[in-house]
Amino acid sequence: MRPIQMVDTKSQYLHIKEEVDKAIHEVLDTAAYINGKPVQDFTAALSAYLGVKHTIPCANGTDALQIAMMALNLQPGDEVITPSFTYIATTEVVALLRLTPVFVEVDPQTFCIDPVSVRKAITPKTKAIVPVHLYGHAAPMEEILAIAKEHNLYVIEDNAQAIGCDYTFTDGTKKKTGTMGTIGATSFYPSKNLGAFGDGGALFTNDDNLAHQMKMIANHGQQKRYYHEVVGCNSRLDSIQAAVLHIKLKKLDEYNAARAAVAAFYNKAFAGNAKIVTPYVANYSAHVYHQYTLQLRGVDRDALVSYLAEHKIPSMIYYPVPGHKQDMFASFGLSKTNMPVTDSLTDAVISLPIHTEMDEEQLSYISTHVLQFINQ
Ligand SMILES: *Cc1c(COP(=O)(O)O)cnc(C)c1O
């Protein structure tokens, strides 16, 4: 059996090696490392794929979130509502910009932001909501957009884990995650569903003005070289990464289908086990399975992780500490925050290996060992 990895970017590369190597060498030949034609070609292709008017490339997903908040001109003290159960990047940039993170609960089935909890958290200082399409499942955007409209709030979608995921509105309209809010942000970190061979990120919007603003902010606040209109930063996607991403974008649906096949295998293997809750898929969302995350019931998780590791099966806890309990946010005085859903998920989740290169032998080995431990 091939060794099992959480992600296997090397094997994925080998399938497209010829095409990728050629594209990289073309960039080397033109020497347009920054802002070359591959960047324009890739962002145009990504806009077409997502059905969004503007795609603004940047250096990584964290920068994308930061640039989004800068472009919306949020001011120190403004409150930004985000789930506590997410990767730190989402909430870190809020604090970095001296905005106030307001943590809310997630739905215990979808792991995504809970609209009821959002409503309760709104104050006169609230300016934005940041739903995260966690693990590859869409947040309940129709409700979030309705709340935002009612209270005149911006919506920044953190789409780092769900690129390619379809959302279906009650009237049957379908949209891609990352294109429904005021701004969408994504990451091309190598392990993401659309991953580069290094760092990368992008912003999405249908608003011409915001697109212009975000492009300027990512480029030192300038439109015309050396004339700096606003305070910005330096955040670029380089040509080599864009060339690689353009090739992988053509395969994104295939890659996401391969992930879904892995999830289907696990779901079948774990079906009916009282100690395992398999991932739920809401009727409004597809699922692109950035992670395959189980909830354990009455299982010693640490012991399971060790047992799997002994059998050379990696597993991960995404995420062991929720935002409201991170030391970095101590100054916000959140120690008394009561988040029963988030806290219980934090203790119950475990993510199993999922990527585009897994075979049945590996999947059966993994699921057999999980069940062996759980049913002992
Ligand atoms: C990966 C990720 C980010 C940050 O992306 P980077 O490219 O690593 O900066 C932000 N939010 C979520 C939910 C992520 O998974």
The ligand as a Tripos MOL2 file, in Angstrom:
@<TRIPOS>MOLECULE
LIG
   15    15     1     0     0
SMALL
NO_CHARGES

@<TRIPOS>ATOM
      1 C1         -6.1880   28.6790    4.7320 C.3       1 LIG1
      2 C2         -7.2280   29.5570    5.2960 C.ar      1 LIG1
      3 C3         -7.0530   30.9610    5.3510 C.ar      1 LIG1
      4 C4         -5.7600   31.6590    5.0670 C.3       1 LIG1
      5 O1         -5.1340   31.3820    3.8950 O.3       1 LIG1
      6 P1         -3.5340   31.5470    3.7830 P.3       1 LIG1
      7 O2         -3.3170   31.4990    2.3070 O.co2     1 LIG1
      8 O3         -2.9090   30.4270    4.5100 O.co2     1 LIG1
      9 O4         -3.1800   32.8790    4.3310 O.co2     1 LIG1
     10 C5         -8.1170   31.7230    5.7940 C.ar      1 LIG1
     11 N1         -9.2640   31.1610    6.1960 N.ar      1 LIG1
     12 C6         -9.4500   29.8280    6.1860 C.ar      1 LIG1
     13 C7        -10.7740   29.2760    6.6370 C.3       1 LIG1
     14 C8         -8.4380   28.9750    5.7550 C.ar      1 LIG1
     15 O5         -8.6310   27.6560    5.7610 O.3       1 LIG1
@<TRIPOS>BOND
     1     1     2 1
     2     2     3 ar
     3     2    14 ar
     4     3     4 1
     5     3    10 ar
     6     4     5 1
     7     5     6 1
     8     6     7 2
     9     6     8 1
    10     6     9 1
    11    10    11 ar
    12    11    12 ar
    13    12    13 1
    14    12    14 ar
    15    14    15 1
@<TRIPOS>SUBSTRUCTURE
     1 LIG1         1 GROUP 0 **** ****
